[in-house]
Amino acid sequence: MEILPIRRAILSVTDKSGLVEFATFLTARGVELISTGGTQKVLEAAGLPVTAVSTVTGFPEILGGRVKTLHPKIHAGILANKDEESHMQTLTEKGIRPFDLVCVNLYDFAGAVERHLSLEEAVEEIDIGGPCMLRAAAKNFHSVLVLSSPQWYPMAMDEMRAHDNGVGLEFRQIMASRAFEATSRYDALITSYLRP
């Protein structure tokens, strides 16, 4: 798929800079927003229509927020190849809707290290669902746009303006590489911190 229309997005971000502006841009173009926790609260406070992940999954956030997005109704919606008929048929059979945009940035583990938290407290700042969504979307860049940092919002908006609310394959591939770069750096930081 050369041009991917952006119709449905999941947003779950720690760094909320530029979030409201970007989400307002998406909403104005008819994009449905799905979100979690603090991100959802910021969007609602800005008066934007947003659906909770728990509404999509039919399952509440549990374990103090450790499990929110780790669910087939999220990950199948991210990983489905939109050009593969069997993938789309499976989504239909299971009542799962695909995502076109995954906008995720990760828990601030570097900040946790700088604050000299105890090991137990620092471990709680290790993001699990975020890297899973980033990696899933990056793997499936053929069918999904992944944005791993607010720095990419302006480029994404320019791309959508240029392609009648769609995004090109080359841009999606570039953003996928940036997402893998982000998760790689994140894992390297955690590795360094945990190594005795």
C-alpha positions as CSV (number, residue, x, y, z in Angstrom):
1,M,0.0,0.0,0.0
2,E,1.7,3.2,-1.2
3,I,-0.6,5.8,0.5
4,L,-2.1,4.8,3.9
5,P,-5.2,6.7,4.9
6,I,-5.1,7.6,8.6
7,R,-8.6,7.0,10.1
8,R,-7.9,5.4,13.5
9,A,-5.1,6.1,15.9
10,I,-3.9,4.9,19.3
11,L,-2.0,7.5,21.4
12,S,-0.2,6.6,24.6
13,V,2.6,9.0,25.5
14,T,4.7,10.0,28.5
15,D,6.1,13.1,26.8
16,K,2.9,15.1,26.2
17,S,4.5,18.1,24.4
18,G,2.7,18.8,21.2
19,L,0.1,16.2,22.0
20,V,-3.0,18.4,22.1
21,E,-2.1,20.2,18.9
22,F,-1.4,16.9,17.1
23,A,-4.5,15.3,18.4
24,T,-6.6,18.3,17.4
25,F,-5.1,18.1,13.9
26,L,-6.1,14.4,13.7
27,T,-9.6,15.0,15.1
28,A,-10.2,17.8,12.6
29,R,-9.5,15.3,9.9
30,G,-11.9,12.7,11.2
31,V,-9.4,10.4,12.8
32,E,-10.8,8.4,15.7
33,L,-8.6,8.6,18.8
34,I,-8.0,5.7,21.3
35,S,-5.9,6.3,24.3
36,T,-4.8,5.3,27.8
37,G,-4.5,6.8,31.3
38,G,-2.8,10.1,31.5
39,T,-2.8,10.7,27.7
40,Q,-6.6,10.1,27.7
41,K,-7.1,12.6,30.5
42,V,-5.1,15.3,28.7
43,L,-7.1,14.8,25.5
44,E,-10.4,14.9,27.4
45,A,-9.3,18.1,29.2
46,A,-8.7,19.6,25.8
47,G,-12.3,18.7,24.8
48,L,-11.2,16.2,22.2
49,P,-13.3,13.0,21.6
50,V,-11.3,10.0,22.8
51,T,-12.1,6.3,23.5
52,A,-10.4,4.5,26.4
53,V,-8.3,1.4,25.5
54,S,-10.4,-0.5,28.1
55,T,-13.5,0.3,26.1
56,V,-11.9,-1.2,23.0
57,T,-10.6,-4.3,24.8
58,G,-13.5,-4.8,27.1
59,F,-11.0,-5.3,29.9
60,P,-9.9,-2.8,32.6
61,E,-6.4,-1.7,33.2
62,I,-4.9,-4.0,35.9
63,L,-1.9,-4.6,38.0
64,G,-1.5,-0.9,38.8
65,G,-1.4,0.0,35.1
66,R,1.2,-2.7,34.1
67,V,-1.4,-4.3,31.8
68,K,-3.4,-1.9,29.6
69,T,-2.6,-2.4,25.9
70,L,-1.3,-6.0,26.0
71,H,-4.5,-7.4,24.3
72,P,-5.4,-9.0,21.0
73,K,-7.9,-6.2,20.2
74,I,-4.9,-3.8,20.3
75,H,-2.1,-5.8,18.9
76,A,-4.1,-7.6,16.1
77,G,-5.3,-4.1,15.1
78,I,-1.7,-3.0,14.9
79,L,-0.2,-6.1,13.3
80,A,-2.8,-6.8,10.6
81,N,-1.4,-6.5,7.0
82,K,-4.2,-4.5,5.3
83,D,-3.2,-5.9,1.9
84,E,-3.6,-9.5,3.2
85,E,-7.2,-10.6,2.8
86,S,-6.9,-13.4,5.4
87,H,-5.7,-10.9,8.0
88,M,-8.6,-8.5,7.4
89,Q,-11.0,-11.4,7.3
90,T,-9.7,-12.5,10.8
91,L,-10.2,-9.0,12.2
92,T,-13.7,-9.0,10.9
93,E,-14.5,-12.4,12.4
94,K,-13.0,-11.4,15.8
95,G,-14.6,-8.0,15.8
96,I,-11.3,-6.2,15.8
97,R,-10.8,-2.9,14.0
98,P,-7.4,-2.0,12.5
99,F,-5.2,0.9,13.6
100,D,-3.5,3.2,11.1
101,L,-1.4,5.3,13.5
102,V,0.4,4.3,16.6
103,C,1.7,7.3,18.5
104,V,3.7,6.1,21.6
105,N,6.6,7.4,23.5
106,L,8.1,5.5,26.5
107,Y,8.1,5.8,30.3
108,D,11.0,8.1,31.3
109,F,13.4,5.5,32.6
110,A,16.4,7.8,32.2
111,G,14.6,10.3,34.6
112,A,14.1,7.5,37.1
113,V,17.8,6.7,37.0
114,E,18.7,10.4,37.4
115,R,16.3,10.6,40.4
116,H,18.3,7.8,42.1
117,L,15.2,5.8,42.8
118,S,15.5,2.4,44.5
119,L,15.8,-0.6,42.2
120,E,12.2,-1.6,43.0
121,E,10.9,1.9,42.1
122,A,13.1,2.2,39.0
123,V,11.8,-1.2,37.7
124,E,8.3,0.3,37.8
125,E,9.5,2.9,35.2
126,I,10.3,0.1,32.7
127,D,7.7,0.4,29.9
128,I,6.4,-2.9,28.5
129,G,3.3,-2.1,26.6
130,G,4.8,0.9,24.9
131,P,7.8,-0.9,23.3
132,C,5.5,-3.7,22.3
133,M,3.2,-1.3,20.4
134,L,6.1,0.6,18.8
135,R,7.8,-2.6,17.6
136,A,4.5,-4.1,16.3
137,A,3.7,-0.9,14.4
138,A,7.3,-0.6,13.1
139,K,7.3,-4.2,11.9
140,N,4.0,-3.5,10.1
141,F,5.0,-0.1,8.6
142,H,3.5,-1.3,5.4
143,S,0.0,-0.9,7.0
144,V,0.7,1.4,10.0
145,L,2.4,4.7,10.7
146,V,4.4,4.7,13.9
147,L,5.4,7.9,15.7
148,S,7.8,7.4,18.6
149,S,8.5,11.0,19.5
150,P,6.8,14.4,19.4
151,Q,9.6,15.6,17.1
152,W,7.9,13.7,14.3
153,Y,4.4,15.2,14.7
154,P,5.1,18.2,12.3
155,M,6.4,15.9,9.6
156,A,3.4,13.6,10.0
157,M,1.0,16.5,9.7
158,D,2.9,17.8,6.6
159,E,2.7,14.3,5.1
160,M,-1.1,14.0,5.8
161,R,-1.7,17.5,4.3
162,A,0.3,16.4,1.2
163,H,-1.6,13.1,0.7
164,D,-5.2,14.0,1.5
165,N,-5.0,12.6,5.1
166,G,-2.8,9.7,4.1
167,V,0.9,9.0,4.5
168,G,3.4,7.6,2.0
169,L,5.2,4.3,2.3
170,E,8.7,5.9,2.4
171,F,7.7,8.1,5.3
172,R,6.2,5.1,7.1
173,Q,9.5,3.2,6.6
174,I,11.6,6.1,7.9
175,M,9.3,6.4,11.0
176,A,9.6,2.6,11.6
177,S,13.4,2.9,11.7
178,R,13.1,5.7,14.2
179,A,10.8,3.6,16.4
180,F,13.3,0.7,16.4
181,E,16.0,3.2,17.2
182,A,14.0,4.4,20.2
183,T,13.3,1.0,21.6
184,S,16.9,0.0,21.0
185,R,18.2,3.0,23.0
186,Y,15.6,2.3,25.7
187,D,16.7,-1.3,26.1
188,A,20.3,-0.3,26.1
189,L,19.7,2.1,29.0
190,I,17.8,-0.5,31.0
191,T,20.5,-3.1,30.3
192,S,23.2,-0.8,31.5
193,Y,21.2,0.1,34.7
194,L,20.4,-3.5,35.6
195,R,23.8,-5.0,34.9
196,P,25.6,-5.7,38.3
